[in-house]
């Protein structure tokens, strides 16, 4: 009996020793890193960090899905599931700027076999309609007006290094005020600036927005068969990333040797915390502005000022499917991108509508249109019912197709990025008073480099783009002390100054941990 008891005791010790040895071998000499947010910035940061097998990287995502502001409406959607088009519509990021190998996102779609549709600036059809839905484009010299607008854009770029002011004020100072007074010209100008620079003049952006950026040249492209989320999902699978959903971070305490991250579970009823070596924060600028995450200690004054000065723009999208009536023989529109200007709209509070015709990209039996709304228009629809949204967009939609021959089918699918607590807007832009240095401050790390930041708002030259988010993730990962140590190790070829390999020393330290733990277990059990 005594022998059996002794054997059981030994087995217990060995069992505990095995568990501890596995833990210590895995953790000894490694760094624990948490990435907050599973947008493209967080994913690329995590993938970069995992190139070092000693790093233990986890991604905390507050939502029940990955991608952040990349969100493809699921194929099971009521609107999209009934179409013969195999794709889905992106309610978040949709455009790929510079659709060649110079853009990392374009390269990812190519390597993952995800087809994209390239749109040139000539693919954008502009027409003007009156409040009775009659096309009156022939009453305006749109080509000449767009020529004046393009000339104005060049002059705006030339004065960006002078006195800071709003774009509207700069336009007046340059003698182009008639573009702001005439309702149609003003909307044409708004469209041109939005397409080229991703800023809406109704948001009162700074003229510094016209400083040349990488995104303001070249063509646009968008993934059409499976949407932008397919790029995200393929990237996660290819890099075997550990993404934990429904984990909302509420506090980051970086005052000590370790960083304490507090988060709530998916029900929000319990608070948990974990201590890690390093953290990368990739939440949108709008979330930083909302202060929904508490940072201890508070950010330095320069970073807080940058968060306050840099603006957050808003773009929302509304997807509407039209069903052709049996007696309707009219042909469907064949162009892809439209800008419909409704002169003095009486039936709509919405001042402008850009339309993406998915029927031209993925032909099917019905018509699928997506309206792109910005600024005040985008905010307005977030508080409107689906019926009111359709009524507000109807005059503009009538510029694309004779709506009397169609009926609206199914539920409207739309985004609400402003009220989304994990977004609070769409993307960053330069306001009056902000500078390039503010974006650099947003990117600056804290706590001796152990707390890093990433996101499109931290890359001035690629702000407001997925490409910017991608580049920021790599930069943030390389800023961490972990990455610095890895580079130092590579330079020294893993040897100490006296030429003796450091590997035996690490093994000795790990073994010492295990033996010490076994000793404690022994005295506890005895």
SVG drawing of the C-alpha trace seen along z (x, -y; Angstrom):
<svg xmlns="http://www.w3.org/2000/svg" viewBox="-46 -87 82 89">
<polyline fill="none" stroke="black" stroke-width="0.4" points="0.0,0.0 2.9,-2.3 4.5,-1.6 1.4,-2.4 1.0,-5.7 4.6,-6.6 4.1,-5.8 1.0,-7.9 2.9,-10.8 5.7,-10.5 3.2,-10.4 1.6,-13.6 5.0,-15.3 5.9,-14.2 2.6,-15.4 2.9,-18.8 6.5,-19.0 5.6,-18.2 3.0,-21.0 5.4,-23.5 8.3,-22.5 6.1,-22.9 5.1,-26.4 8.6,-27.5 10.2,-26.2 7.5,-28.0 7.8,-31.3 11.4,-31.4 13.2,-34.0 10.0,-35.0 8.0,-38.2 4.3,-38.5 2.7,-41.1 -0.9,-42.2 -2.2,-44.0 -5.4,-45.9 -7.6,-45.8 -7.8,-43.3 -8.0,-45.8 -5.3,-45.6 -2.8,-47.6 -3.2,-45.2 -3.0,-42.1 0.2,-43.2 1.8,-44.2 1.1,-40.7 2.3,-39.0 5.5,-41.0 6.1,-40.2 5.5,-36.5 8.5,-36.3 10.4,-35.9 9.3,-32.5 10.1,-33.8 7.2,-36.3 3.8,-35.3 1.4,-37.5 -2.4,-37.8 -4.8,-40.2 -7.7,-41.5 -10.7,-42.4 -13.8,-44.1 -16.2,-43.1 -17.5,-39.7 -15.6,-39.8 -12.2,-40.7 -11.3,-43.5 -12.1,-46.7 -13.3,-49.3 -13.0,-46.7 -16.4,-45.0 -17.9,-43.1 -21.6,-42.6 -21.9,-38.8 -23.1,-36.8 -26.0,-35.6 -27.4,-39.2 -31.0,-39.4 -30.1,-41.7 -27.1,-40.0 -28.0,-36.3 -30.7,-36.5 -28.3,-37.8 -26.4,-35.8 -23.3,-37.9 -20.9,-35.8 -19.6,-38.7 -20.7,-40.9 -20.6,-44.7 -18.0,-46.4 -19.7,-48.7 -16.3,-49.9 -13.0,-50.3 -13.5,-49.4 -10.9,-51.2 -7.4,-50.1 -5.3,-53.1 -2.7,-52.5 -3.8,-49.0 -0.3,-47.7 2.5,-46.0 3.5,-49.3 0.6,-49.0 0.8,-46.2 -2.9,-45.6 -3.0,-45.2 -0.1,-42.7 -1.9,-40.8 -5.0,-40.4 -2.8,-39.2 -1.0,-36.6 -4.2,-35.4 -5.9,-35.0 -8.6,-37.6 -9.7,-39.4 -10.0,-43.2 -11.8,-45.7 -9.6,-48.6 -11.4,-52.0 -9.7,-54.9 -10.8,-58.4 -12.6,-58.2 -14.9,-55.6 -16.6,-58.3 -19.8,-59.5 -21.1,-62.9 -24.6,-64.2 -26.8,-66.9 -30.6,-66.6 -33.2,-69.0 -35.7,-68.5 -38.1,-66.8 -35.5,-64.1 -34.9,-65.5 -31.3,-65.2 -30.2,-68.8 -26.5,-68.1 -26.6,-69.7 -27.4,-73.0 -24.0,-73.0 -20.5,-72.8 -19.4,-70.0 -16.2,-69.3 -15.2,-72.9 -16.2,-73.2 -14.2,-70.1 -11.3,-71.7 -11.6,-74.8 -11.8,-72.6 -8.7,-70.6 -6.8,-73.9 -8.0,-75.0 -6.7,-71.8 -3.3,-72.5 -3.2,-76.0 -4.5,-74.8 -1.6,-72.4 0.9,-75.2 -0.3,-77.4 -0.4,-74.6 3.0,-75.7 1.6,-79.2 -1.0,-80.5 -3.1,-77.7 -6.8,-78.1 -9.9,-76.1 -10.2,-74.9 -13.3,-77.1 -11.3,-80.2 -8.4,-79.3 -10.8,-78.9 -12.2,-82.4 -8.7,-83.8 -7.7,-82.4 -10.7,-84.1 -12.8,-80.9 -15.6,-81.9 -18.1,-81.4 -17.5,-77.6 -18.9,-78.0 -21.8,-80.2 -23.2,-78.2 -24.9,-75.1 -24.0,-72.7 -20.4,-73.9 -20.0,-73.6 -21.2,-70.0 -18.9,-69.2 -16.0,-70.7 -17.0,-68.7 -17.0,-65.5 -13.6,-66.2 -11.9,-66.9 -13.5,-63.9 -12.4,-61.4 -8.9,-62.7 -8.1,-63.6 -10.6,-61.7 -11.8,-64.8 -15.2,-66.5 -15.1,-70.3 -18.2,-70.4 -16.0,-69.1 -13.9,-72.3 -10.6,-70.6 -7.4,-72.5 -5.8,-73.5 -2.9,-71.4 -5.0,-68.4 -3.8,-69.1 -0.1,-68.4 0.7,-65.7 0.2,-62.2 0.8,-58.8 -2.9,-58.1 -3.7,-61.1 -2.3,-59.7 -3.0,-56.6 -6.2,-54.6 -8.5,-53.0 -9.5,-49.4 -11.8,-47.3 -12.1,-43.6 -15.3,-42.5 -15.9,-38.8 -15.6,-38.3 -15.1,-41.8 -12.3,-43.3 -12.9,-41.0 -11.6,-38.1 -8.2,-39.7 -8.3,-40.0 -9.4,-36.4 -6.8,-35.0 -4.1,-37.1 -5.1,-35.8 -5.1,-32.2 -1.8,-32.5 0.0,-33.9 -1.8,-31.7 -2.7,-34.8 -4.3,-34.4 -7.3,-36.7 -9.6,-36.7 -13.0,-38.2 -15.4,-39.9 -12.6,-41.2 -13.0,-44.9 -10.0,-46.6 -11.1,-49.3 -7.8,-50.2 -4.0,-50.1 -1.7,-50.8 1.8,-51.3 3.2,-52.8 5.1,-49.7 7.6,-47.3 4.9,-45.3 1.8,-46.7 -1.5,-45.8 -4.3,-45.4 -7.9,-45.3 -10.8,-44.1 -14.4,-42.9 -15.9,-39.7 -18.4,-39.5 -21.3,-40.1 -19.5,-43.0 -20.3,-41.6 -16.9,-40.7 -13.5,-42.5 -10.3,-40.7 -6.7,-41.8 -3.5,-40.5 0.1,-41.6 2.3,-41.7 5.7,-43.0 4.5,-45.2 1.3,-46.5 0.4,-47.9 -2.7,-50.1 -4.4,-50.1 -7.8,-51.5 -9.2,-54.2 -8.5,-57.9 -12.2,-58.3 -11.9,-55.8 -8.9,-57.7 -10.9,-60.9 -13.8,-59.3 -11.5,-58.2 -13.4,-54.9 -10.0,-53.3 -8.3,-54.7 -4.6,-55.0 -2.5,-55.2 -0.7,-57.5 -2.4,-60.0 -0.8,-60.6 1.8,-63.4 0.4,-66.8 1.8,-66.7 0.1,-63.4 -3.2,-64.6 -3.1,-67.8 -2.5,-65.8 -5.5,-63.6 -7.6,-66.7 -6.3,-68.6 -6.4,-65.8 -9.9,-65.4 -12.1,-62.3 -14.1,-62.3 -17.2,-60.2 -18.3,-58.1 -21.4,-55.9 -22.8,-53.6 -26.3,-52.5 -26.9,-49.5 -30.2,-49.3 -31.5,-46.6 -34.1,-47.3 -36.3,-44.6 -37.3,-45.1 -41.0,-45.2 -42.3,-42.8 -43.4,-45.5 -40.0,-47.3 -37.8,-46.8 -35.3,-49.6 -31.6,-48.8 -29.7,-48.9 -26.9,-51.4 -23.5,-50.0 -21.0,-52.4 -19.5,-51.7 -19.1,-55.0 -21.6,-57.9 -21.8,-61.3 -25.4,-62.5 -25.9,-66.2 -29.5,-67.2 -30.0,-70.9 -31.9,-72.6 -33.3,-69.3 -36.8,-69.7 -37.5,-66.1 -34.2,-65.3 -32.1,-66.7 -29.1,-65.0 -27.0,-67.3 -24.9,-64.8 -24.7,-61.2 -21.9,-59.1 -23.2,-55.8 -21.3,-52.5 -23.2,-50.4 -22.5,-46.8 -24.6,-45.6 -21.7,-46.8 -19.2,-44.8 -21.2,-41.6 -24.0,-41.4 -27.2,-39.9 -30.9,-39.9 -31.5,-42.8 -29.9,-46.2 -27.6,-46.6 -26.5,-50.2 -24.4,-51.5 -24.6,-55.2 -21.5,-56.7 -22.4,-59.6 -20.0,-61.8 -19.9,-64.6 -23.3,-65.8 -25.1,-63.6 -23.4,-60.5 -24.3,-61.6 -27.9,-62.4 -28.7,-58.9 -27.6,-57.3 -30.6,-58.7 -33.1,-58.0 -35.3,-55.0 -34.7,-52.7 -37.8,-54.1 -36.7,-57.7 -33.2,-56.9 -34.8,-55.4 -37.0,-58.5 -34.1,-60.8 -31.9,-59.0 -34.7,-58.5 -34.2,-61.8 -30.5,-61.0 -31.1,-57.4 -33.6,-58.5 -30.6,-60.0 -29.3,-56.5 -32.4,-54.6 -36.0,-55.3 -37.2,-54.2 -40.8,-53.9 -39.9,-50.7 -38.5,-49.2 -39.4,-48.4 -37.2,-48.4 -36.6,-44.8 -35.8,-43.7 -34.1,-45.5 -31.7,-48.4 -28.1,-47.5 -26.1,-50.5 -23.2,-51.4 -23.3,-53.6 -19.6,-54.3 -20.2,-57.4 -22.3,-55.8 -20.2,-52.6 -18.4,-52.7 -15.4,-50.8 -15.0,-53.3 -16.5,-56.7 -15.9,-57.8 -14.3,-56.6 -10.8,-58.0 -8.5,-60.9 -7.9,-64.2 -6.1,-67.5 -8.0,-70.2 -7.0,-73.9 -4.3,-74.0 -3.1,-70.4 0.3,-69.6 2.3,-66.6 4.0,-66.6 0.6,-65.8 0.4,-62.5 4.0,-61.8 2.9,-62.3 0.0,-59.9 2.6,-57.4 5.1,-58.0 5.6,-55.2 5.5,-55.5 7.0,-53.7 10.5,-53.4 9.0,-52.0 6.9,-49.3 3.6,-51.0 3.3,-51.5 0.6,-52.9 -0.6,-52.1 -3.4,-52.9 -4.0,-54.9 -4.0,-58.1 -0.3,-57.5 1.0,-57.6 0.6,-61.1 1.5,-60.2 -1.0,-57.3 -3.6,-58.7 -7.2,-57.5 -6.2,-54.4 -5.9,-50.7 -2.3,-50.9 -1.5,-53.4 -2.9,-51.1 -0.8,-48.2 2.5,-50.2 1.8,-51.5 1.4,-48.0 4.9,-47.0 6.4,-50.2 4.8,-49.8 6.1,-46.2 9.6,-47.3 9.5,-50.1 9.0,-47.7 12.1,-46.8 11.5,-43.2 12.2,-43.9 15.2,-46.0 16.6,-43.1 16.0,-40.7 18.0,-42.9 20.8,-43.2 20.9,-39.5 21.1,-39.1 24.0,-41.5 25.9,-39.7 25.0,-36.3 23.6,-35.2 27.0,-35.2 28.3,-37.2 31.2,-39.5 33.7,-36.8 32.6,-34.5 30.6,-32.1 27.2,-31.1 24.3,-32.5 22.0,-29.5 23.5,-27.4 23.0,-30.3 19.3,-30.6 18.9,-26.8 20.5,-27.0 18.1,-29.8 15.1,-27.8 16.3,-24.7 16.9,-26.6 13.3,-27.9 12.0,-24.3 14.2,-22.9 13.2,-25.7 9.5,-25.1 9.9,-21.3 11.6,-22.0 8.6,-24.2 6.2,-21.5 8.0,-18.8 8.1,-20.7 4.4,-21.6 3.3,-18.1 5.5,-16.6"/>
</svg>
